[in-house]
Amino acid sequence: MFKRHLGCGIVFLLQTLGIILGLHFSSETVSAQESTETFTLAHGINHALSNSREFQVAQKDVELAAEKVKEARAALLPQLTLDASYTFNGDLSTIVLDSDFLQFLENPMPQDSSAGEVTDQIGTEPIEIELGAAHNFQGQASIVYPLFTWGKLGNIYRQAVLAEQAARRTLEAIQLDVELSVRQAFHAILLSEAFVEVSEQSLVQVERRYKLAQDQKAAGITTRLEVIRANVQVVNTRSQLIQAQNQHKLATENFKLTLGLPLDQAILIEGELHAEHRQVDIEQAIRTALEHRPEIHHIEIQEQISEKHIKVAKAGNKPTFSTFGNYSFNDSERQMFGTAWSLGVTIQIPIFDGFANRAQVNQARINLDQVRTNKDKILDGIKLETKAAIFDLQAAQKLIEAQEGIVEQAAEALRIANAQHETGLITGVELTDIELSHTQAQVNRLQAIHDYIVAVARVERAIGTRLE
């Protein structure tokens, strides 16, 4: 009886432990599933832009350029300054007025002694006078406004506005680069997944043939050589599968790096290798690139900035006119509250600066020449980049067209060869050739589709916009 109760208790404890462990592992599975993030192409691009440090720095450059525009605009507005001060003098200086000086102040003209008038100096005491005041208040408001600067301040402001536009063009170029990188990394994963699937299918095929060779050898229908050949093919195909799986892991890690994800982050990819035919004209593509590429807009803005810089430098040795106004007040315990104001115009005429301004103008002109030379280089580079991307697109399109129907034909040939091999009409060597042809046809088709998709992405990066 005791043993039966003991056995029931042990069973109950084991069941309880099993339930606890099951809940634990199920919770871990749920948490692992929750931590796995699924990425579509659009999601990946948005995530990469949010985490790209280069893109974030470019955004800050745009914000910085916008603040510099405000700073340049401030120079065109009146500058108002208010100064106020309070001074406390602890020890005041004093002067003493003696009796002779006081007598002189009372009677500056001496009297004729013959007139019998005698000045009475009795009762005149020296006086001590403090200079200044203990508490002093002063204030002044000044306003200065540049009337005419030969366009210097205006051109500086326009330079700042153009610099902000250039920063935005740089941001757009970085965004296009990030999108291209994500698209390439995303489709590299899809291609590697397809290669893994092809390798798995090939492994199933050669393992089936190896099993058939073993059965035929046992029945005395085939030789040991056929079994060895089939086994070698299984090992080789398994090695190809391992390589394909490794390439898939590497492609996944590269995708994580592109998006700024931790390498231990579990991810899933939603997408497919699908090539949508695009008809692209080279001349039209080049015109579109010249119209939309942010790099071209950026260098054109740099050219305008350099032209403004020449005007600013030329204005450096020209007279400038400004107007000003002042209002001030003074107050202390020894004087009445007093105010004063003034208005005026100032002119500054540079006479001689050691030819520094001439050097500044020459530097600005040289910089403009450099920008224009760089502009020609960028234009030629974009034209070449556009043509190369279109050539790759056309080549991938031809490969896809050449692969049309080949995979289906290779699959049909493999089906027939399997049936013939089972009946002994063809050898294992002939079947191996057909298997390799089938696998190669699948790989070539997948590679052509991938190359076409990437070529489309590169064309769109080259022209700076989406293809219609």
C-alpha positions in Angstrom: 0.0 0.0 0.0 2.8 2.3 1.0 4.7 1.5 -2.2 1.6 2.3 -4.3 1.1 5.7 -2.6 4.9 6.4 -3.0 4.6 5.6 -6.7 1.6 7.8 -7.2 3.5 10.7 -5.4 6.5 10.2 -7.6 4.3 10.2 -10.7 2.6 13.4 -9.5 5.9 15.1 -8.9 7.2 14.1 -12.3 4.0 15.4 -14.0 4.3 18.7 -12.1 7.9 19.0 -13.1 7.0 18.3 -16.7 4.4 21.0 -16.7 6.7 23.5 -15.2 9.5 22.7 -17.7 7.0 22.8 -20.5 5.7 26.2 -19.5 9.3 27.4 -19.2 10.4 26.3 -22.6 7.2 27.5 -24.2 7.7 30.9 -22.7 11.2 31.0 -24.0 9.9 30.0 -27.4 7.3 32.8 -27.3 9.9 35.3 -26.2 12.3 34.2 -28.9 9.5 34.6 -31.5 8.6 38.0 -30.1 12.3 39.1 -30.4 12.5 38.0 -34.0 11.9 41.0 -36.3 10.5 40.6 -39.8 11.8 42.9 -42.5 10.3 43.8 -45.8 12.4 45.9 -48.3 10.6 49.1 -47.3 10.9 48.4 -43.6 14.6 47.7 -44.0 15.2 51.0 -45.9 13.4 53.0 -43.2 15.3 51.2 -40.4 18.6 51.8 -42.1 17.9 55.5 -42.6 16.9 55.8 -38.9 20.2 54.2 -37.8 22.6 55.4 -40.4 25.2 57.6 -38.7 26.2 59.2 -42.0 22.6 60.1 -42.7 22.1 61.5 -39.2 25.3 63.6 -39.5 23.9 64.9 -42.9 20.7 65.8 -41.1 22.6 67.8 -38.5 24.5 69.5 -41.3 21.1 70.7 -42.7 20.0 72.0 -39.3 23.4 73.8 -38.9 23.1 75.4 -42.3 19.6 76.6 -41.5 20.9 78.3 -38.3 23.7 80.0 -40.3 21.0 81.4 -42.6 19.4 83.0 -39.6 22.7 84.4 -38.5 23.4 85.9 -41.9 19.9 87.4 -42.0 20.5 89.1 -38.7 23.4 91.1 -40.2 20.8 92.8 -42.5 18.7 94.0 -39.6 19.3 97.0 -37.2 21.6 96.1 -34.3 20.2 97.5 -31.0 22.4 97.6 -27.9 21.4 98.6 -24.3 24.0 99.4 -21.7 23.3 100.2 -18.0 25.6 100.6 -15.1 25.5 101.5 -11.4 28.6 102.8 -9.5 29.0 103.2 -5.8 31.8 105.4 -4.6 32.7 104.7 -1.0 35.3 107.4 -0.4 34.7 110.7 -2.3 37.5 113.2 -3.0 37.1 116.6 -1.4 38.4 120.1 -1.9 38.6 122.9 0.7 37.7 126.5 -0.2 39.7 128.8 2.2 38.6 132.3 3.4 40.6 134.2 0.8 39.0 132.4 -2.0 35.5 132.8 -0.5 36.2 136.5 0.0 37.3 136.8 -3.6 34.1 135.1 -4.7 32.0 137.6 -2.7 34.0 140.6 -3.8 36.0 139.9 -6.9 36.7 143.7 -7.6 39.0 145.3 -5.0 37.6 148.5 -3.3 39.4 151.9 -3.4 41.1 152.3 0.0 40.8 156.0 -0.3 37.0 155.7 -0.2 37.4 154.5 3.3 35.7 151.2 2.7 37.4 148.4 4.6 36.4 144.8 3.8 35.3 142.9 6.8 36.7 139.4 6.5 35.5 138.4 10.0 33.1 135.4 10.0 34.3 133.9 6.7 35.0 130.2 7.4 36.7 127.6 5.0 34.3 125.2 3.2 35.0 121.5 2.4 33.2 120.2 -0.7 33.0 116.5 -1.8 33.5 115.7 -5.5 31.2 113.3 -7.2 28.4 111.2 -5.8 28.2 108.0 -3.9 25.4 106.5 -6.0 25.6 106.9 -9.8 23.3 105.5 -12.4 24.1 105.6 -16.2 22.4 104.0 -19.2 22.7 104.2 -22.9 20.7 102.7 -25.9 22.4 102.5 -29.3 21.2 101.4 -32.7 23.3 100.8 -35.8 21.9 100.0 -39.2 24.0 99.4 -42.3 22.7 101.6 -45.1 24.9 100.6 -48.0 27.6 97.9 -48.2 27.9 97.3 -52.0 25.9 94.1 -51.7 28.3 92.5 -49.2 25.8 91.6 -46.5 23.2 90.6 -49.1 25.6 88.3 -50.9 26.7 86.7 -47.6 23.0 86.0 -46.8 22.5 84.5 -50.2 25.6 82.3 -49.7 24.1 81.0 -46.5 20.8 80.2 -48.2 22.6 78.3 -51.0 24.8 76.5 -48.4 21.6 75.2 -46.8 20.3 74.0 -50.2 23.6 72.2 -50.8 23.4 70.5 -47.4 19.9 69.2 -48.4 21.3 67.8 -51.7 24.0 66.0 -49.8 21.4 64.5 -47.5 19.4 63.3 -50.6 22.5 61.7 -52.1 23.3 59.8 -48.8 19.7 58.6 -48.7 20.0 57.2 -52.2 23.2 55.4 -51.3 21.6 53.9 -48.1 18.6 52.7 -50.1 20.8 51.1 -52.8 22.9 49.3 -50.1 19.8 48.0 -48.4 18.3 46.8 -51.7 21.5 45.0 -52.6 21.8 43.4 -49.2 18.1 42.4 -49.1 18.1 40.7 -52.4 21.4 39.0 -51.6 19.6 37.2 -48.8 16.7 36.2 -51.1 19.3 34.8 -53.6 21.1 32.9 -51.0 17.8 31.4 -49.7 17.0 30.3 -53.2 20.4 28.7 -53.6 19.9 26.8 -50.4 16.5 25.5 -51.6 18.1 24.4 -54.9 20.9 22.6 -53.1 18.4 20.9 -50.8 16.4 19.7 -53.8 19.6 18.4 -55.5 20.6 16.6 -52.3 17.2 14.9 -52.2 17.7 13.8 -55.8 21.2 12.4 -55.4 20.3 10.7 -52.1 17.4 9.0 -53.9 19.8 7.9 -56.6 22.3 6.6 -54.1 19.6 4.5 -52.4 18.5 3.1 -55.8 22.2 2.3 -56.6 22.5 0.4 -53.3 19.2 -1.5 -54.0 20.4 -2.4 -57.5 23.8 -3.5 -56.2 22.1 -5.8 -53.7 19.9 -7.2 -56.5 23.0 -7.7 -58.7 21.7 -5.3 -61.3 24.5 -2.7 -61.1 28.1 -2.6 -60.0 29.9 -1.3 -56.9 31.3 1.5 -59.0 27.9 3.0 -59.5 27.3 2.9 -55.8 30.6 4.7 -55.2 29.8 7.3 -57.8 26.4 7.9 -56.3 27.9 8.3 -52.8 30.5 10.7 -54.1 27.7 12.8 -55.7 25.9 12.8 -52.4 28.9 14.1 -50.5 29.6 16.8 -53.1 26.0 18.0 -53.1 25.9 18.0 -49.3 29.1 20.2 -49.5 27.4 22.6 -51.9 24.5 22.8 -49.5 26.8 23.6 -46.6 28.4 26.4 -48.7 25.0 27.7 -49.7 23.9 27.8 -46.1 27.1 29.6 -45.1 26.5 32.2 -47.9 23.0 32.7 -46.5 24.4 33.3 -43.0 27.0 35.8 -44.4 24.3 37.6 -46.4 22.1 37.9 -43.3 25.0 39.3 -41.3 25.7 41.8 -44.0 22.1 42.8 -44.0 22.2 43.4 -40.3 25.3 45.5 -40.6 23.7 47.6 -43.3 20.6 48.2 -41.2 22.7 48.9 -38.0 21.2 45.9 -36.2 23.0 43.8 -33.6 24.5 40.7 -35.1 22.7 38.5 -32.5 19.3 39.9 -33.6 17.1 37.3 -35.0 15.4 38.4 -38.2 13.1 37.1 -41.0 12.9 38.4 -44.5 9.7 38.8 -46.5 10.2 39.1 -50.2 10.8 37.2 -53.4 13.1 37.4 -56.4 10.9 38.8 -59.1 12.2 40.7 -62.1 9.7 43.2 -63.6 10.7 44.1 -67.1 11.8 47.7 -67.6 12.4 49.5 -70.9 15.1 52.1 -70.5 16.5 54.5 -73.1 20.1 55.5 -72.5 19.7 59.1 -73.8 16.5 59.7 -71.8 18.1 58.1 -68.7 21.1 60.5 -69.0 18.8 63.5 -69.3 16.8 62.3 -66.3 20.1 61.9 -64.3 21.2 65.4 -65.2 17.9 66.7 -64.0 17.5 64.7 -60.8 20.9 63.7 -59.4 21.4 65.5 -56.1 25.2 65.6 -56.7 24.7 67.8 -59.8 22.4 70.1 -57.9 25.0 70.3 -55.1 27.9 71.2 -57.5 25.7 73.8 -59.2 24.9 75.4 -55.9 28.6 75.3 -55.0 29.2 77.2 -58.3 26.6 79.9 -57.3 28.2 80.2 -53.8 31.6 80.7 -55.4 30.2 83.5 -57.6 28.7 85.2 -54.6 32.0 84.8 -52.8 33.7 86.8 -55.6 31.1 89.6 -55.1 31.7 89.6 -51.4 35.4 89.8 -51.8 35.1 92.7 -54.4 33.0 94.7 -51.9 35.7 94.4 -49.3 37.6 97.6 -50.5 34.5 99.7 -51.1 33.1 102.4 -48.8 30.3 101.5 -46.5 27.6 103.7 -45.0 25.8 103.2 -41.8 23.5 105.2 -39.6 23.4 105.2 -35.8 21.5 106.6 -32.9 22.2 107.0 -29.2 20.1 107.8 -26.2 21.7 108.1 -22.7 20.8 109.1 -19.2 22.7 109.9 -15.9 21.4 110.2 -12.4 22.8 110.6 -8.9 21.9 112.1 -5.6 23.9 115.3 -6.4 22.3 116.1 -9.8 19.0 116.1 -11.6 18.1 113.2 -13.9 19.6 114.1 -17.3 19.2 112.6 -20.7 20.9 113.1 -24.1 20.4 111.7 -27.6 22.1 111.9 -30.9 21.7 110.7 -34.5 24.4 110.4 -37.2 25.8 108.7 -40.3 29.2 107.0 -40.6 31.2 106.2 -43.6 34.2 103.8 -43.7 36.6 104.2 -46.6 39.3 101.6 -46.9 42.5 103.3 -48.1 45.2 100.7 -48.2 45.2 97.1 -46.9 48.5 95.9 -48.3 46.7 94.4 -51.4 44.9 91.8 -49.1 41.6 92.4 -50.8 43.1 91.8 -54.3 44.4 88.5 -53.0 41.0 87.6 -51.6 39.3 88.3 -55.0 41.9 86.2 -56.8 41.4 83.3 -54.4 37.6 83.5 -54.9 38.1 83.4 -58.7 40.5 80.4 -58.4 38.0 78.6 -56.2 35.3 79.2 -58.8 37.5 77.7 -61.5 38.1 74.6 -59.4 34.3 74.2 -58.8 33.6 74.4 -62.5 36.3 71.9 -63.3 34.9 69.5 -60.6 31.5 70.0 -62.1 32.6 68.8 -65.5 34.2 65.8 -63.8 31.0 65.0 -61.9 28.8 65.3 -65.0 31.1 62.9 -67.0 31.1 60.5 -64.1 27.3 60.4 -63.8 26.9 59.9 -67.5 29.3 57.0 -67.4 27.6 55.5 -64.3 24.2 55.7 -65.9 25.4 54.0 -69.1 27.2 51.2 -67.1 24.1 50.6 -65.0 21.9 50.4 -68.1 24.3 48.1 -69.9 24.2 45.7 -66.8 20.4 45.9 -66.9 20.3 45.0 -70.6 22.7 42.1 -70.1 20.7 40.7 -67.2 17.5 41.1 -69.3 19.1 39.0 -72.1 20.2 36.4 -69.6 16.7 36.1 -68.3 15.3 35.8 -71.8 17.8 33.1 -72.6 16.8 31.2 -69.5 13.1 31.2 -70.3 11.9 27.6 -70.5 15.3 26.2 -69.7 14.5 25.3 -66.1 11.3 23.5 -67.2 13.1 21.6 -69.9 15.9 20.6 -67.5 13.3 19.4 -65.0 11.6 17.4 -67.6 14.9 15.9 -68.8 15.7 15.0 -65.2 12.3 13.3 -64.8 12.9 11.2 -67.9 16.4 10.4 -67.0 15.4 9.2 -63.5 12.9 6.8 -65.1 15.4 5.6 -67.7 18.0 5.1 -65.0 15.7 3.0 -62.9 15.1 0.7 -65.9 18.8 0.6 -66.7 18.5 2.5 -70.1 21.2 5.1 -69.0 24.1 4.9 -66.6 24.7 6.8 -63.4 27.2 9.0 -65.2 24.7 10.1 -67.7 22.2 10.8 -65.0 24.8 12.9 -63.1 25.3 15.1 -66.1 21.6 15.7 -66.4 21.3 16.4 -62.7 24.1 19.0 -62.9 22.5 20.5 -65.9 19.2 20.9 -64.0 20.9 22.4 -61.0 23.0 24.8 -63.1 19.9 25.9 -65.0 18.1 26.8 -61.8 21.2 28.6 -60.5 21.7 30.6 -63.7 18.0 31.6 -63.7 18.1 32.8 -60.1 21.4 34.6 -60.6 20.0 36.4 -63.7 16.9 37.5 -61.9 19.0 38.8 -58.9 21.3 40.6 -61.2 18.4 42.2 -63.0 16.8 43.4 -59.8 20.2 44.9 -58.6 20.7 46.4 -62.0 17.4 48.2 -61.8 18.4 49.5 -58.3 21.6 50.8 -59.7 19.9 52.5 -62.7 17.5 54.2 -60.3 20.5 55.3 -58.2 22.3 56.6 -61.3 19.3 58.7 -62.5 18.3 59.8 -59.0 14.7 58.7 -59.3 12.5 55.7 -59.8 12.0 54.1 -63.2 8.5 54.5 -64.5 
